[in-house]
Amino acid sequence: MNDLPQSDYLRLAEAALRSVEAAADAADLDSKREGGVLTLELDNGEKIIVNLQPPLQELWLASKSGAYHFRYAGEAWLDTRGSRSFQALLQQALAELGGPALELD
C-alpha cells in the first residue's frame, strides 16, 4: 500500500487518465470514460482498459496482451511486478494490438 494521502492519489490518478484521454483524442483513437474506467478501442476492435483502484491506490491496465497494476513511486506510475512505467506498458499494449503510439504528458 502506498503512503500517499488519498487526495494526492486521486489527483495523480485522474491526471494520468486525462493524459491518456487527451493523447487518444489527438491520435484519433476512440476512447470512452465512465467514472474511473477509461476504455480505448482500436480500429480493429481490440480494447485496452485503464481503471482506477482507489482502495489500493493503483492504476490498472488490461488488454489482450496482459494485465498490470501500477503504484505511484516518486515521479511515475510503476508496475508492481517489474517496475516498468505505465506509459511504457501502455505503448507496448497499443503496439502489440496494432494501435497508434500516443504522445503522453
Stockholm file with secondary structure:
# STOCKHOLM 1.0

chainA/1-105         MNDLPQSDYLRLAEAALRSVEAAADAADLDSKREGGVLTLELDNGEKIIVNLQPPLQELWLASKSGAYHFRYAGEAWLDTRGSRSFQALLQQALAELGGPALELD
#=GR chainA/1-105 SS CCCSCHHHHHHHHHHHHHHHHHHHHHTTCEEEEETTEEEEECTTSCEEEEEEEGGGTEEEEEETTEEEEEEEETTEEEETTTCCBHHHHHHHHHHHTTCCCCCCC
#=GC SS_cons         CCCSCHHHHHHHHHHHHHHHHHHHHHTTCEEEEETTEEEEECTTSCEEEEEEEGGGTEEEEEETTEEEEEEEETTEEEETTTCCBHHHHHHHHHHHTTCCCCCCC
//
